[in-house]
């Protein structure tokens, strides 16, 4: 893809970063630097890199599902708005299209589970003086 830089090959698929993604990292780093100095800039850039590691895992969910159906995926490109996996196949239609779409959600969920990045969200705390069986124990303070 034009204006993209290959950074690594994973399982036969070239991972590329588009130049605009690099500019986005520089912009976030500079904006964070102005707000909180070097530490904030580093934190902001590392956060984005980790977030895009999840995007890459998502794209590889598509890639591995496509390979199950004999569809080659020579490259994936990371953009500031997400990732795009290039496939070498004519129009993909059911019955293979649906599994390709849904397979991409598994790797990020596993990654989030391993890192604890997506905890179970608590129910809203009940109003003072009331009890709710839906709220977490720490939300109601009662333990039930």
C-alpha positions as CSV (number, residue, x, y, z in Angstrom):
1,X,0.0,0.0,0.0
2,X,1.3,3.4,-0.9
3,X,2.7,5.5,1.9
4,X,3.1,2.5,4.3
5,X,6.2,1.1,5.9
6,X,6.6,-2.6,6.5
7,X,7.6,-3.3,10.1
8,X,7.3,-7.0,10.6
9,X,6.1,-10.2,9.0
10,X,3.8,-12.4,11.2
11,X,2.8,-15.9,10.0
12,X,3.4,-14.9,6.4
13,X,1.5,-11.6,6.6
14,X,3.4,-8.3,6.3
15,X,2.4,-5.8,8.9
16,X,2.6,-2.2,7.7
17,X,2.2,1.1,9.4
18,X,0.8,4.0,7.3
19,X,2.8,7.2,7.5
20,X,-0.3,9.0,8.9
21,X,-0.2,6.6,11.9
22,X,3.3,7.6,12.7
23,X,2.3,11.3,12.4
24,X,-0.6,10.5,14.8
25,X,1.8,9.1,17.3
26,X,4.0,12.2,17.1
27,X,1.0,14.5,17.4
28,X,-0.3,12.6,20.5
29,X,3.2,12.6,22.0
30,X,3.6,16.4,21.5
31,X,0.1,17.2,22.8
32,X,0.7,15.1,25.9
33,X,4.2,16.7,26.4
34,X,2.6,20.1,26.5
35,X,0.1,19.0,29.2
36,X,2.3,16.9,31.4
37,X,5.9,16.7,30.1
38,X,8.0,13.8,29.1
39,X,6.3,11.2,31.3
40,X,2.8,12.1,30.0
41,X,4.1,12.0,26.4
42,X,5.6,8.6,26.9
43,X,2.4,7.3,28.6
44,X,0.2,8.6,25.8
45,X,2.3,7.1,23.0
46,X,2.6,3.7,24.9
47,X,-1.2,3.7,25.4
48,X,-1.8,4.2,21.7
49,X,0.8,1.5,20.7
50,X,-0.9,-1.0,23.1
51,X,-4.3,-0.1,21.7
52,X,-3.1,-0.7,18.2
53,X,-1.7,-4.0,19.3
54,X,-5.3,-4.9,20.1
55,X,-6.3,-3.7,16.6
56,X,-3.6,-5.8,15.1
57,X,-4.9,-8.8,17.1
58,X,-8.4,-8.1,15.7
59,X,-7.1,-8.0,12.2
60,X,-5.2,-11.3,12.7
61,X,-8.6,-12.8,13.8
62,X,-9.8,-12.0,10.3
63,X,-6.6,-13.2,8.7
64,X,-6.6,-16.6,10.5
65,X,-10.3,-17.2,9.8
66,X,-9.7,-16.3,6.1
67,X,-6.9,-18.8,5.9
68,X,-9.2,-21.6,7.1
69,X,-11.2,-21.0,4.0
70,X,-8.2,-20.8,1.7
71,X,-8.1,-17.0,1.4
72,X,-4.6,-15.6,1.4
73,X,-3.8,-12.4,3.3
74,X,-0.5,-11.0,2.2
75,X,-0.6,-7.8,4.3
76,X,-2.3,-5.7,7.0
77,X,-1.9,-2.0,7.3
78,X,-2.4,0.0,10.5
79,X,-4.0,3.5,10.0
80,X,-4.9,6.0,12.7
81,X,-8.5,4.9,12.2
82,X,-7.8,1.2,12.5
83,X,-6.4,-1.7,10.5
84,X,-7.1,-3.0,7.0
85,X,-6.2,-6.6,6.0
86,X,-5.7,-7.1,2.3
87,X,-7.1,-10.4,1.0
88,X,-6.4,-12.2,-2.2
89,X,-9.7,-13.6,-3.2
90,X,-12.7,-12.6,-5.3
91,X,-15.9,-11.5,-3.5
92,X,-16.2,-13.5,-0.3
93,X,-19.8,-14.4,0.3
94,X,-21.6,-16.8,2.6
95,X,-21.0,-19.3,4.0
96,X,-17.5,-18.0,4.6
97,X,-18.2,-14.3,5.0
98,X,-20.0,-14.6,8.4
99,X,-17.2,-16.6,10.2
100,X,-14.6,-14.2,8.9
101,X,-16.4,-11.3,10.4
102,X,-17.1,-12.9,13.8
103,X,-13.6,-14.5,14.2
104,X,-12.0,-11.1,14.7
105,X,-13.6,-10.6,18.1
106,X,-12.0,-13.6,19.7
107,X,-8.3,-12.4,19.9
108,X,-8.9,-9.0,21.4
109,X,-11.3,-10.6,24.0
110,X,-8.6,-13.1,24.9
111,X,-5.9,-10.4,25.1
112,X,-8.1,-8.2,27.3
113,X,-8.8,-11.1,29.5
114,X,-5.1,-11.9,29.9
115,X,-4.2,-8.3,30.7
116,X,-7.3,-7.5,32.7
117,X,-7.9,-4.5,30.4
118,X,-11.7,-5.0,30.3
119,X,-13.1,-5.7,33.8
120,X,-16.7,-6.5,34.3
121,X,-18.6,-3.2,34.6
122,X,-20.5,-2.7,37.8
123,X,-24.1,-1.7,38.0
124,X,-24.8,1.8,39.0
125,X,-24.7,2.4,42.7
126,X,-28.2,2.4,44.3
127,X,-29.6,5.6,45.8
128,X,-28.6,6.3,49.4
129,X,-30.6,4.3,51.9
130,X,-31.7,1.7,49.3
131,X,-30.4,-1.7,48.5
132,X,-30.0,-3.3,45.1
133,X,-29.2,-6.9,44.3
134,X,-27.7,-5.9,41.0
135,X,-25.0,-3.6,42.3
136,X,-21.6,-4.9,43.3
137,X,-20.9,-5.3,47.0
138,X,-18.6,-2.3,47.1
139,X,-21.3,-0.2,45.4
140,X,-23.9,-0.8,48.0
141,X,-21.5,-1.3,50.9
142,X,-23.6,-4.2,52.2
143,X,-21.8,-7.2,50.6
144,X,-25.0,-8.7,49.2
